[in-house]
């Protein structure tokens, strides 16, 4: 089961996140840009979970 790699920050909705861009996700795959995650102190506003660095996909 692969992660859903979302392309937009769920908070500001304006930041486009390429697959290799740094982003933060929670265990439910809520996705945020780094500045928004920092502003929220790395806590997901949807579930209260911890926001961690989103893994990057290898380019083949």
KOLVOMAR-31237 format. One record per residue: residue number from 1; x, y, z of N, C-alpha, C, O, CB in turn; residue in one letter. Coordinates in Angstrom, 3 decimals. Glycine has a CB too. Example, Ala and Ser with C-alpha at 12.3 -4.5 7.8 and 13.67 -1.06 7.14 Angstrom:
BEGIN
<kollo><pos>1</pos><n_east>13.190</n_east><n_north>-5.690</n_north><n_up>7.800</n_up><ca_east>12.300</ca_east><ca_north>-4.500</ca_north><ca_up>7.800</ca_up><c_east>13.200</c_east><c_north>-3.300</c_north><c_up>7.800</c_up><o_east>14.236</o_east><o_north>-3.319</o_north><o_up>8.465</o_up><cb_east>11.308</cb_east><cb_north>-4.473</cb_north><cb_up>9.046</cb_up><code>a</code></kollo>
<kollo><pos>2</pos><n_east>12.850</n_east><n_north>-2.250</n_north><n_up>7.080</n_up><ca_east>13.670</ca_east><ca_north>-1.060</ca_north><ca_up>7.140</ca_up><c_east>12.900</c_east><c_north>0.030</c_north><c_up>7.870</c_up><o_east>13.409</o_east><o_north>1.138</o_north><o_up>8.039</o_up><cb_east>14.084</cb_east><cb_north>-0.598</cb_north><cb_up>5.725</cb_up><code>s</code></kollo>
REM end
This chain:
BEGIN
<kollo><pos>1</pos><n_east>0.847</n_east><n_north>-1.170</n_north><n_up>0.000</n_up><ca_east>0.000</ca_east><ca_north>0.000</ca_north><ca_up>0.000</ca_up><c_east>0.899</c_east><c_north>1.242</c_north><c_up>0.000</c_up><o_east>1.693</o_east><o_north>1.440</o_north><o_up>0.920</o_up><cb_east>-0.967</cb_east><cb_north>-0.007</cb_north><cb_up>1.226</cb_up><code>x</code></kollo>
<kollo><pos>2</pos><n_east>0.771</n_east><n_north>2.052</n_north><n_up>-1.011</n_up><ca_east>1.631</ca_east><ca_north>3.231</ca_north><ca_up>-1.169</ca_up><c_east>0.980</c_east><c_north>4.460</c_north><c_up>-0.541</c_up><o_east>-0.242</o_east><o_north>4.558</o_north><o_up>-0.433</o_up><cb_east>1.928</cb_east><cb_north>3.492</cb_north><cb_up>-2.661</cb_up><code>x</code></kollo>
<kollo><pos>3</pos><n_east>1.833</n_east><n_north>5.385</n_north><n_up>-0.136</n_up><ca_east>1.335</ca_east><ca_north>6.652</ca_north><ca_up>0.391</ca_up><c_east>0.673</c_east><c_north>7.453</c_north><c_up>-0.717</c_up><o_east>1.112</o_east><o_north>7.425</o_north><o_up>-1.866</o_up><cb_east>2.475</cb_east><cb_north>7.464</cb_north><cb_up>1.032</cb_up><code>x</code></kollo>
<kollo><pos>4</pos><n_east>-0.389</n_east><n_north>8.168</n_north><n_up>-0.360</n_up><ca_east>-0.978</ca_east><ca_north>9.112</ca_north><ca_up>-1.298</ca_up><c_east>-0.131</c_east><c_north>10.375</c_north><c_up>-1.243</c_up><o_east>-0.108</o_east><o_north>11.062</o_north><o_up>-0.222</o_up><cb_east>-2.491</cb_east><cb_north>9.409</cb_north><cb_up>-0.961</cb_up><code>x</code></kollo>
<kollo><pos>5</pos><n_east>0.555</n_east><n_north>10.681</n_north><n_up>-2.315</n_up><ca_east>1.446</ca_east><ca_north>11.831</ca_north><ca_up>-2.356</ca_up><c_east>0.663</c_east><c_north>13.045</c_north><c_up>-2.840</c_up><o_east>0.578</o_east><o_north>13.298</o_north><o_up>-4.042</o_up><cb_east>2.672</cb_east><cb_north>11.558</cb_north><cb_up>-3.273</cb_up><code>x</code></kollo>
<kollo><pos>6</pos><n_east>0.102</n_east><n_north>13.781</n_north><n_up>-1.918</n_up><ca_east>-0.714</ca_east><ca_north>14.940</ca_north><ca_up>-2.268</ca_up><c_east>0.156</c_east><c_north>16.086</c_north><c_up>-2.765</c_up><o_east>1.311</o_east><o_north>16.229</o_north><o_up>-2.365</o_up><cb_east>-1.546</cb_east><cb_north>15.394</cb_north><cb_up>-1.066</cb_up><code>x</code></kollo>
<kollo><pos>7</pos><n_east>-0.412</n_east><n_north>16.883</n_north><n_up>-3.629</n_up><ca_east>0.355</ca_east><ca_north>17.928</ca_north><ca_up>-4.306</ca_up><c_east>0.148</c_east><c_north>19.325</c_north><c_up>-3.742</c_up><o_east>0.776</o_east><o_north>20.272</o_north><o_up>-4.217</o_up><cb_east>0.007</cb_east><cb_north>17.936</cb_north><cb_up>-5.747</cb_up><code>x</code></kollo>
<kollo><pos>8</pos><n_east>-0.708</n_east><n_north>19.482</n_north><n_up>-2.747</n_up><ca_east>-0.965</ca_east><ca_north>20.804</ca_north><ca_up>-2.173</ca_up><c_east>-0.994</c_east><c_north>20.730</c_north><c_up>-0.651</c_up><o_east>-1.396</o_east><o_north>19.726</o_north><o_up>-0.062</o_up><cb_east>-2.293</cb_east><cb_north>21.377</cb_north><cb_up>-2.704</cb_up><code>x</code></kollo>
<kollo><pos>9</pos><n_east>-0.562</n_east><n_north>21.810</n_north><n_up>-0.045</n_up><ca_east>-0.639</ca_east><ca_north>21.937</ca_north><ca_up>1.403</ca_up><c_east>-2.109</c_east><c_north>22.073</c_north><c_up>1.798</c_up><o_east>-2.849</o_east><o_north>22.842</o_north><o_up>1.185</o_up><cb_east>0.198</cb_east><cb_north>23.158</cb_north><cb_up>1.910</cb_up><code>x</code></kollo>
<kollo><pos>10</pos><n_east>-2.529</n_east><n_north>21.331</n_north><n_up>2.814</n_up><ca_east>-3.928</ca_east><ca_north>21.368</ca_north><ca_up>3.251</ca_up><c_east>-4.264</c_east><c_north>22.611</c_north><c_up>4.067</c_up><o_east>-5.439</o_east><o_north>22.890</o_north><o_up>4.305</o_up><cb_east>-4.241</cb_east><cb_north>20.137</cb_north><cb_up>4.065</cb_up><code>x</code></kollo>
<kollo><pos>11</pos><n_east>-3.261</n_east><n_north>23.357</n_north><n_up>4.496</n_up><ca_east>-3.525</ca_east><ca_north>24.558</ca_north><ca_up>5.294</ca_up><c_east>-3.579</c_east><c_north>25.793</c_north><c_up>4.398</c_up><o_east>-4.585</o_east><o_north>26.502</o_north><o_up>4.384</o_up><cb_east>-2.444</cb_east><cb_north>24.734</cb_north><cb_up>6.385</cb_up><code>x</code></kollo>
<kollo><pos>12</pos><n_east>-2.519</n_east><n_north>26.056</n_north><n_up>3.658</n_up><ca_east>-2.487</ca_east><ca_north>27.270</ca_north><ca_up>2.835</ca_up><c_east>-3.048</c_east><c_north>27.028</c_north><c_up>1.438</c_up><o_east>-3.431</o_east><o_north>27.979</o_north><o_up>0.756</o_up><cb_east>-1.061</cb_east><cb_north>27.796</cb_north><cb_up>2.731</cb_up><code>x</code></kollo>
<kollo><pos>13</pos><n_east>-3.102</n_east><n_north>25.790</n_north><n_up>1.008</n_up><ca_east>-3.658</ca_east><ca_north>25.376</ca_north><ca_up>-0.281</ca_up><c_east>-3.017</c_east><c_north>26.057</c_north><c_up>-1.486</c_up><o_east>-3.437</o_east><o_north>25.819</o_north><o_up>-2.618</o_up><cb_east>-5.122</cb_east><cb_north>25.645</cb_north><cb_up>-0.297</cb_up><code>x</code></kollo>
<kollo><pos>14</pos><n_east>-2.032</n_east><n_north>26.878</n_north><n_up>-1.272</n_up><ca_east>-1.390</ca_east><ca_north>27.544</ca_north><ca_up>-2.398</ca_up><c_east>-0.025</c_east><c_north>26.961</c_north><c_up>-2.702</c_up><o_east>0.476</o_east><o_north>27.113</o_north><o_up>-3.816</o_up><cb_east>-1.262</cb_east><cb_north>29.020</cb_north><cb_up>-2.126</cb_up><code>x</code></kollo>
<kollo><pos>15</pos><n_east>0.573</n_east><n_north>26.311</n_north><n_up>-1.753</n_up><ca_east>1.894</ca_east><ca_north>25.740</ca_north><ca_up>-1.960</ca_up><c_east>1.780</c_east><c_north>24.444</c_north><c_up>-2.751</c_up><o_east>1.139</o_east><o_north>23.492</o_north><o_up>-2.308</o_up><cb_east>2.599</cb_east><cb_north>25.493</cb_north><cb_up>-0.614</cb_up><code>x</code></kollo>
<kollo><pos>16</pos><n_east>2.402</n_east><n_north>24.415</n_north><n_up>-3.915</n_up><ca_east>2.438</ca_east><ca_north>23.207</ca_north><ca_up>-4.727</ca_up><c_east>3.622</c_east><c_north>22.370</c_north><c_up>-4.261</c_up><o_east>4.750</o_east><o_north>22.857</o_north><o_up>-4.186</o_up><cb_east>2.541</cb_east><cb_north>23.544</cb_north><cb_up>-6.255</cb_up><code>x</code></kollo>
<kollo><pos>17</pos><n_east>3.352</n_east><n_north>21.106</n_north><n_up>-3.949</n_up><ca_east>4.377</ca_east><ca_north>20.206</ca_north><ca_up>-3.420</ca_up><c_east>4.708</c_east><c_north>19.138</c_north><c_up>-4.453</c_up><o_east>3.943</o_east><o_north>18.193</o_north><o_up>-4.644</o_up><cb_east>3.911</cb_east><cb_north>19.554</cb_north><cb_up>-2.097</cb_up><code>x</code></kollo>
<kollo><pos>18</pos><n_east>5.833</n_east><n_north>19.289</n_north><n_up>-5.107</n_up><ca_east>6.283</ca_east><ca_north>18.244</ca_north><ca_up>-6.031</ca_up><c_east>6.639</c_east><c_north>16.996</c_north><c_up>-5.220</c_up><o_east>6.853</o_east><o_north>17.075</o_north><o_up>-4.010</o_up><cb_east>7.513</cb_east><cb_north>18.731</cb_north><cb_up>-6.884</cb_up><code>x</code></kollo>
<kollo><pos>19</pos><n_east>6.699</n_east><n_north>15.860</n_north><n_up>-5.886</n_up><ca_east>6.969</ca_east><ca_north>14.606</ca_north><ca_up>-5.176</ca_up><c_east>8.291</c_east><c_north>14.613</c_north><c_up>-4.435</c_up><o_east>8.443</o_east><o_north>13.903</o_north><o_up>-3.441</o_up><cb_east>6.951</cb_east><cb_north>13.460</cb_north><cb_up>-6.141</cb_up><code>x</code></kollo>
<kollo><pos>20</pos><n_east>9.251</n_east><n_north>15.399</n_north><n_up>-4.898</n_up><ca_east>10.544</ca_east><ca_north>15.427</ca_north><ca_up>-4.225</ca_up><c_east>10.729</c_east><c_north>16.645</c_north><c_up>-3.330</c_up><o_east>11.811</o_east><o_north>16.845</o_north><o_up>-2.779</o_up><cb_east>11.642</cb_east><cb_north>15.387</cb_north><cb_up>-5.241</cb_up><code>x</code></kollo>
<kollo><pos>21</pos><n_east>9.677</n_east><n_north>17.472</n_north><n_up>-3.176</n_up><ca_east>9.743</ca_east><ca_north>18.634</ca_north><ca_up>-2.284</ca_up><c_east>9.585</c_east><c_north>18.186</c_north><c_up>-0.831</c_up><o_east>8.882</o_east><o_north>17.214</o_north><o_up>-0.557</o_up><cb_east>8.650</cb_east><cb_north>19.674</cb_north><cb_up>-2.653</cb_up><code>x</code></kollo>
<kollo><pos>22</pos><n_east>10.227</n_east><n_north>18.884</n_north><n_up>0.092</n_up><ca_east>10.012</ca_east><ca_north>18.556</ca_north><ca_up>1.507</ca_up><c_east>8.584</c_east><c_north>18.907</c_north><c_up>1.911</c_up><o_east>8.054</o_east><o_north>19.947</o_north><o_up>1.521</o_up><cb_east>11.028</cb_east><cb_north>19.307</cb_north><cb_up>2.408</cb_up><code>x</code></kollo>
<kollo><pos>23</pos><n_east>7.986</n_east><n_north>18.046</n_north><n_up>2.679</n_up><ca_east>6.627</ca_east><ca_north>18.251</ca_north><ca_up>3.178</ca_up><c_east>6.502</c_east><c_north>17.481</c_north><c_up>4.485</c_up><o_east>7.379</o_east><o_north>16.686</o_north><o_up>4.825</o_up><cb_east>5.542</cb_east><cb_north>17.787</cb_north><cb_up>2.130</cb_up><code>x</code></kollo>
<kollo><pos>24</pos><n_east>5.419</n_east><n_north>17.710</n_north><n_up>5.215</n_up><ca_east>5.152</ca_east><ca_north>17.005</ca_north><ca_up>6.465</ca_up><c_east>3.814</c_east><c_north>16.284</c_north><c_up>6.339</c_up><o_east>2.869</o_east><o_north>16.813</o_north><o_up>5.753</o_up><cb_east>5.146</cb_east><cb_north>17.988</cb_north><cb_up>7.679</cb_up><code>x</code></kollo>
<kollo><pos>25</pos><n_east>3.739</n_east><n_north>15.073</n_north><n_up>6.892</n_up><ca_east>2.500</ca_east><ca_north>14.295</ca_north><ca_up>6.863</ca_up><c_east>2.239</c_east><c_north>13.690</c_north><c_up>8.239</c_up><o_east>3.157</o_east><o_north>13.526</o_north><o_up>9.042</o_up><cb_east>2.572</cb_east><cb_north>13.183</cb_north><cb_up>5.785</cb_up><code>x</code></kollo>
<kollo><pos>26</pos><n_east>0.973</n_east><n_north>13.362</n_north><n_up>8.500</n_up><ca_east>0.612</ca_east><ca_north>12.618</ca_north><ca_up>9.714</ca_up><c_east>0.329</c_east><c_north>11.173</c_north><c_up>9.302</c_up><o_east>0.465</o_east><o_north>10.828</o_north><o_up>8.128</o_up><cb_east>-0.641</cb_east><cb_north>13.264</cb_north><cb_up>10.445</cb_up><code>x</code></kollo>
<kollo><pos>27</pos><n_east>-0.054</n_east><n_north>10.350</n_north><n_up>10.233</n_up><ca_east>-0.290</ca_east><ca_north>8.935</ca_north><ca_up>9.929</ca_up><c_east>-1.514</c_east><c_north>8.726</c_north><c_up>9.027</c_up><o_east>-1.680</o_east><o_north>7.652</o_north><o_up>8.450</o_up><cb_east>-0.470</cb_east><cb_north>8.150</cb_north><cb_up>11.225</cb_up><code>x</code></kollo>
<kollo><pos>28</pos><n_east>-2.366</n_east><n_north>9.746</n_north><n_up>8.903</n_up><ca_east>-3.522</ca_east><ca_north>9.673</ca_north><ca_up>8.010</ca_up><c_east>-3.226</c_east><c_north>10.311</c_north><c_up>6.653</c_up><o_east>-4.127</o_east><o_north>10.473</o_north><o_up>5.830</o_up><cb_east>-4.728</cb_east><cb_north>10.354</cb_north><cb_up>8.653</cb_up><code>x</code></kollo>
<kollo><pos>29</pos><n_east>-1.966</n_east><n_north>10.671</n_north><n_up>6.424</n_up><ca_east>-1.484</ca_east><ca_north>11.247</ca_north><ca_up>5.176</ca_up><c_east>-1.978</c_east><c_north>12.671</c_north><c_up>4.929</c_up><o_east>-1.956</o_east><o_north>13.142</o_north><o_up>3.792</o_up><cb_east>-1.895</cb_east><cb_north>10.377</cb_north><cb_up>4.035</cb_up><code>x</code></kollo>
<kollo><pos>30</pos><n_east>-2.424</n_east><n_north>13.360</n_north><n_up>5.981</n_up><ca_east>-2.695</ca_east><ca_north>14.784</ca_north><ca_up>5.835</ca_up><c_east>-1.349</c_east><c_north>15.426</c_north><c_up>5.494</c_up><o_east>-0.331</o_east><o_north>15.080</o_north><o_up>6.092</o_up><cb_east>-3.348</cb_east><cb_north>15.415</cb_north><cb_up>7.156</cb_up><code>x</code></kollo>
<kollo><pos>31</pos><n_east>-1.337</n_east><n_north>16.347</n_north><n_up>4.548</n_up><ca_east>-0.086</ca_east><ca_north>16.860</ca_north><ca_up>4.006</ca_up><c_east>-0.008</c_east><c_north>18.372</c_north><c_up>4.140</c_up><o_east>-0.963</o_east><o_north>19.085</o_north><o_up>3.833</o_up><cb_east>0.064</cb_east><cb_north>16.457</cb_north><cb_up>2.547</cb_up><code>x</code></kollo>
<kollo><pos>32</pos><n_east>1.148</n_east><n_north>18.853</n_north><n_up>4.604</n_up><ca_east>1.362</ca_east><ca_north>20.281</ca_north><ca_up>4.815</ca_up><c_east>2.751</c_east><c_north>20.675</c_north><c_up>4.352</c_up><o_east>3.685</o_east><o_north>19.875</o_north><o_up>4.421</o_up><cb_east>1.166</cb_east><cb_north>20.650</cb_north><cb_up>6.291</cb_up><code>x</code></kollo>
<kollo><pos>33</pos><n_east>2.891</n_east><n_north>21.925</n_north><n_up>3.874</n_up><ca_east>4.217</ca_east><ca_north>22.430</ca_north><ca_up>3.542</ca_up><c_east>4.977</c_east><c_north>22.658</c_north><c_up>4.850</c_up><o_east>4.374</o_east><o_north>22.747</o_north><o_up>5.919</o_up><cb_east>4.131</cb_east><cb_north>23.752</cb_north><cb_up>2.695</cb_up><code>x</code></kollo>
<kollo><pos>34</pos><n_east>6.283</n_east><n_north>22.750</n_north><n_up>4.755</n_up><ca_east>7.114</ca_east><ca_north>22.894</ca_north><ca_up>5.945</ca_up><c_east>6.790</c_east><c_north>24.167</c_north><c_up>6.735</c_up><o_east>6.682</o_east><o_north>24.095</o_north><o_up>7.959</o_up><cb_east>8.578</cb_east><cb_north>22.895</cb_north><cb_up>5.550</cb_up><code>x</code></kollo>
<kollo><pos>35</pos><n_east>6.628</n_east><n_north>25.346</n_north><n_up>6.081</n_up><ca_east>6.293</ca_east><ca_north>26.548</ca_north><ca_up>6.867</ca_up><c_east>4.973</c_east><c_north>26.417</c_north><c_up>7.643</c_up><o_east>4.880</o_east><o_north>26.866</o_north><o_up>8.786</o_up><cb_east>6.214</cb_east><cb_north>27.755</cb_north><cb_up>5.944</cb_up><code>x</code></kollo>
<kollo><pos>36</pos><n_east>3.964</n_east><n_north>25.809</n_north><n_up>7.030</n_up><ca_east>2.693</ca_east><ca_north>25.627</ca_north><ca_up>7.743</ca_up><c_east>2.843</c_east><c_north>24.623</c_north><c_up>8.888</c_up><o_east>2.304</o_east><o_north>24.845</o_north><o_up>9.973</o_up><cb_east>1.595</cb_east><cb_north>25.157</cb_north><cb_up>6.770</cb_up><code>x</code></kollo>
<kollo><pos>37</pos><n_east>3.561</n_east><n_north>23.530</n_north><n_up>8.666</n_up><ca_east>3.787</ca_east><ca_north>22.545</ca_north><ca_up>9.724</ca_up><c_east>4.528</c_east><c_north>23.180</c_north><c_up>10.891</c_up><o_east>4.200</o_east><o_north>22.930</o_north><o_up>12.051</o_up><cb_east>4.577</cb_east><cb_north>21.339</cb_north><cb_up>9.184</cb_up><code>x</code></kollo>
<kollo><pos>38</pos><n_east>5.529</n_east><n_north>24.003</n_north><n_up>10.583</n_up><ca_east>6.256</ca_east><ca_north>24.696</ca_north><ca_up>11.648</ca_up><c_east>5.329</c_east><c_north>25.621</c_north><c_up>12.429</c_up><o_east>5.404</o_east><o_north>25.689</o_north><o_up>13.656</o_up><cb_east>7.429</cb_east><cb_north>25.496</cb_north><cb_up>11.065</cb_up><code>x</code></kollo>
<kollo><pos>39</pos><n_east>4.464</n_east><n_north>26.326</n_north><n_up>11.727</n_up><ca_east>3.530</ca_east><ca_north>27.246</ca_north><ca_up>12.383</ca_up><c_east>2.546</c_east><c_north>26.506</c_north><c_up>13.290</c_up><o_east>2.066</o_east><o_north>27.059</o_north><o_up>14.279</o_up><cb_east>2.762</cb_east><cb_north>28.052</cb_north><cb_up>11.335</cb_up><code>x</code></kollo>
<kollo><pos>40</pos><n_east>2.251</n_east><n_north>25.247</n_north><n_up>12.943</n_up><ca_east>1.323</ca_east><ca_north>24.433</ca_north><ca_up>13.738</ca_up><c_east>2.066</c_east><c_north>23.572</c_north><c_up>14.751</c_up><o_east>1.476</o_east><o_north>22.687</o_north><o_up>15.371</o_up><cb_east>0.475</cb_east><cb_north>23.543</cb_north><cb_up>12.824</cb_up><code>x</code></kollo>
<kollo><pos>41</pos><n_east>3.373</n_east><n_north>23.833</n_north><n_up>14.921</n_up><ca_east>4.213</ca_east><ca_north>23.096</ca_north><ca_up>15.876</ca_up><c_east>4.186</c_east><c_north>21.592</c_north><c_up>15.619</c_up><o_east>4.201</o_east><o_north>20.789</o_north><o_up>16.551</o_up><cb_east>3.758</cb_east><cb_north>23.381</cb_north><cb_up>17.306</cb_up><code>x</code></kollo>
<kollo><pos>42</pos><n_east>4.143</n_east><n_north>21.221</n_north><n_up>14.321</n_up><ca_east>4.166</ca_east><ca_north>19.825</ca_north><ca_up>13.879</ca_up><c_east>3.047</c_east><c_north>18.975</c_north><c_up>14.476</c_up><o_east>3.239</o_east><o_north>17.792</o_north><o_up>14.756</o_up><cb_east>5.489</cb_east><cb_north>19.210</cb_north><cb_up>14.226</cb_up><code>x</code></kollo>
<kollo><pos>43</pos><n_east>1.869</n_east><n_north>19.591</n_north><n_up>14.671</n_up><ca_east>0.679</ca_east><ca_north>18.859</ca_north><ca_up>15.113</ca_up><c_east>-0.405</c_east><c_north>18.992</c_north><c_up>14.048</c_up><o_east>-0.735</o_east><o_north>20.101</o_north><o_up>13.630</o_up><cb_east>0.169</cb_east><cb_north>19.390</cb_north><cb_up>16.494</cb_up><code>x</code></kollo>
<kollo><pos>44</pos><n_east>-0.956</n_east><n_north>17.869</n_north><n_up>13.612</n_up><ca_east>-1.989</ca_east><ca_north>17.869</ca_north><ca_up>12.593</ca_up><c_east>-3.277</c_east><c_north>18.468</c_north><c_up>13.155</c_up><o_east>-3.761</o_east><o_north>18.010</o_north><o_up>14.190</o_up><cb_east>-2.234</cb_east><cb_north>16.442</cb_north><cb_up>12.071</cb_up><code>x</code></kollo>
<kollo><pos>45</pos><n_east>-3.843</n_east><n_north>19.485</n_north><n_up>12.496</n_up><ca_east>-5.084</ca_east><ca_north>20.069</ca_north><ca_up>12.992</ca_up><c_east>-6.297</c_east><c_north>19.177</c_north><c_up>12.753</c_up><o_east>-7.349</o_east><o_north>19.389</o_north><o_up>13.355</o_up><cb_east>-5.311</cb_east><cb_north>21.407</cb_north><cb_up>12.345</cb_up><code>x</code></kollo>
<kollo><pos>46</pos><n_east>-6.159</n_east><n_north>18.185</n_north><n_up>11.884</n_up><ca_east>-7.277</ca_east><ca_north>17.297</ca_north><ca_up>11.572</ca_up><c_east>-7.437</c_east><c_north>16.168</c_north><c_up>12.585</c_up><o_east>-8.551</o_east><o_north>15.851</o_north><o_up>13.001</o_up><cb_east>-7.096</cb_east><cb_north>16.714</cb_north><cb_up>10.194</cb_up><code>x</code></kollo>
<kollo><pos>47</pos><n_east>-6.312</n_east><n_north>15.559</n_north><n_up>12.982</n_up><ca_east>-6.401</ca_east><ca_north>14.398</ca_north><ca_up>13.868</ca_up><c_east>-5.610</c_east><c_north>14.564</c_north><c_up>15.164</c_up><o_east>-5.731</o_east><o_north>13.743</o_north><o_up>16.073</o_up><cb_east>-5.917</cb_east><cb_north>13.173</cb_north><cb_up>13.145</cb_up><code>x</code></kollo>
<kollo><pos>48</pos><n_east>-4.797</n_east><n_north>15.627</n_north><n_up>15.256</n_up><ca_east>-3.995</ca_east><ca_north>15.839</ca_north><ca_up>16.452</ca_up><c_east>-2.708</c_east><c_north>15.045</c_north><c_up>16.470</c_up><o_east>-1.958</o_east><o_north>15.084</o_north><o_up>17.446</o_up><cb_east>-4.791</cb_east><cb_north>15.501</cb_north><cb_up>17.652</cb_up><code>x</code></kollo>
<kollo><pos>49</pos><n_east>-2.448</n_east><n_north>14.314</n_north><n_up>15.374</n_up><ca_east>-1.243</ca_east><ca_north>13.499</ca_north><ca_up>15.299</ca_up><c_east>0.005</c_east><c_north>14.309</c_north><c_up>14.991</c_up><o_east>-0.068</o_east><o_north>15.489</o_north><o_up>14.649</o_up><cb_east>-1.414</cb_east><cb_north>12.437</cb_north><cb_up>14.264</cb_up><code>x</code></kollo>
<kollo><pos>50</pos><n_east>1.138</n_east><n_north>13.659</n_north><n_up>15.116</n_up><ca_east>2.427</ca_east><ca_north>14.281</ca_north><ca_up>14.864</ca_up><c_east>2.665</c_east><c_north>14.399</c_north><c_up>13.358</c_up><o_east>2.389</o_east><o_north>13.466</o_north><o_up>12.604</o_up><cb_east>3.560</cb_east><cb_north>13.475</cb_north><cb_up>15.532</cb_up><code>x</code></kollo>
<kollo><pos>51</pos><n_east>3.176</n_east><n_north>15.544</n_north><n_up>12.932</n_up><ca_east>3.577</ca_east><ca_north>15.731</ca_north><ca_up>11.544</ca_up><c_east>5.068</c_east><c_north>15.426</c_north><c_up>11.436</c_up><o_east>5.888</o_east><o_north>15.969</o_north><o_up>12.176</o_up><cb_east>3.258</cb_east><cb_north>17.183</cb_north><cb_up>11.048</cb_up><code>x</code></kollo>
<kollo><pos>52</pos><n_east>5.393</n_east><n_north>14.551</n_north><n_up>10.504</n_up><ca_east>6.786</ca_east><ca_north>14.134</ca_north><ca_up>10.294</ca_up><c_east>7.158</c_east><c_north>14.355</c_north><c_up>8.829</c_up><o_east>6.288</o_east><o_north>14.578</o_north><o_up>7.987</o_up><cb_east>6.993</cb_east><cb_north>12.634</cb_north><cb_up>10.697</cb_up><code>x</code></kollo>
<kollo><pos>53</pos><n_east>8.442</n_east><n_north>14.294</n_north><n_up>8.535</n_up><ca_east>8.912</ca_east><ca_north>14.479</ca_north><ca_up>7.170</ca_up><c_east>8.307</c_east><c_north>13.423</c_north><c_up>6.247</c_up><o_east>8.332</o_east><o_north>12.228</o_north><o_up>6.542</o_up><cb_east>10.446</cb_east><cb_north>14.420</cb_north><cb_up>7.118</cb_up><code>x</code></kollo>
<kollo><pos>54</pos><n_east>7.766</n_east><n_north>13.890</n_north><n_up>5.131</n_up><ca_east>7.209</ca_east><ca_north>12.963</ca_north><ca_up>4.136</ca_up><c_east>8.362</c_east><c_north>12.302</c_north><c_up>3.401</c_up><o_east>9.280</o_east><o_north>12.992</o_north><o_up>2.956</o_up><cb_east>6.256</cb_east><cb_north>13.702</cb_north><cb_up>3.131</cb_up><code>x</code></kollo>
<kollo><pos>55</pos><n_east>8.338</n_east><n_north>10.974</n_north><n_up>3.260</n_up><ca_east>9.409</ca_east><ca_north>10.308</ca_north><ca_up>2.524</ca_up><c_east>9.373</c_east><c_north>10.725</c_north><c_up>1.063</c_up><o_east>8.314</o_east><o_north>11.030</o_north><o_up>0.514</o_up><cb_east>9.291</cb_east><cb_north>8.777</cb_north><cb_up>2.649</cb_up><code>x</code></kollo>
<kollo><pos>56</pos><n_east>10.531</n_east><n_north>10.733</n_north><n_up>0.452</n_up><ca_east>10.611</ca_east><ca_north>11.081</ca_north><ca_up>-0.964</ca_up><c_east>10.619</c_east><c_north>9.805</c_north><c_up>-1.783</c_up><o_east>11.181</o_east><o_north>8.790</o_north><o_up>-1.372</o_up><cb_east>11.871</cb_east><cb_north>11.938</cb_north><cb_up>-1.265</cb_up><code>x</code></kollo>
<kollo><pos>57</pos><n_east>9.997</n_east><n_north>9.867</n_north><n_up>-2.929</n_up><ca_east>9.987</ca_east><ca_north>8.713</ca_north><ca_up>-3.833</ca_up><c_east>11.216</c_east><c_north>8.773</c_north><c_up>-4.720</c_up><o_east>11.609</o_east><o_north>9.837</o_north><o_up>-5.198</o_up><cb_east>8.689</cb_east><cb_north>8.678</cb_north><cb_up>-4.691</cb_up><code>x</code></kollo>
<kollo><pos>58</pos><n_east>11.800</n_east><n_north>7.638</n_north><n_up>-4.924</n_up><ca_east>12.967</ca_east><ca_north>7.550</ca_north><ca_up>-5.808</ca_up><c_east>12.499</c_east><c_north>7.718</c_north><c_up>-7.250</c_up><o_east>11.452</o_east><o_north>7.202</o_north><o_up>-7.640</o_up><cb_east>13.723</cb_east><cb_north>6.188</cb_north><cb_up>-5.620</cb_up><code>x</code></kollo>
<kollo><pos>59</pos><n_east>13.274</n_east><n_north>8.433</n_north><n_up>-8.017</n_up><ca_east>12.967</ca_east><ca_north>8.569</ca_north><ca_up>-9.437</ca_up><c_east>13.650</c_east><c_north>7.441</c_north><c_up>-10.190</c_up><o_east>14.842</o_east><o_north>7.191</o_north><o_up>-10.014</o_up><cb_east>13.417</cb_east><cb_north>9.957</cb_north><cb_up>-9.984</cb_up><code>x</code></kollo>
<kollo><pos>60</pos><n_east>12.903</n_east><n_north>6.784</n_north><n_up>-11.005</n_up><ca_east>13.453</ca_east><ca_north>5.628</ca_north><ca_up>-11.716</ca_up><c_east>13.903</c_east><c_north>5.991</c_north><c_up>-13.096</c_up><o_east>14.391</o_east><o_north>5.133</o_north><o_up>-13.832</o_up><cb_east>12.442</cb_east><cb_north>4.519</cb_north><cb_up>-11.792</cb_up><code>x</code></kollo>
REM end
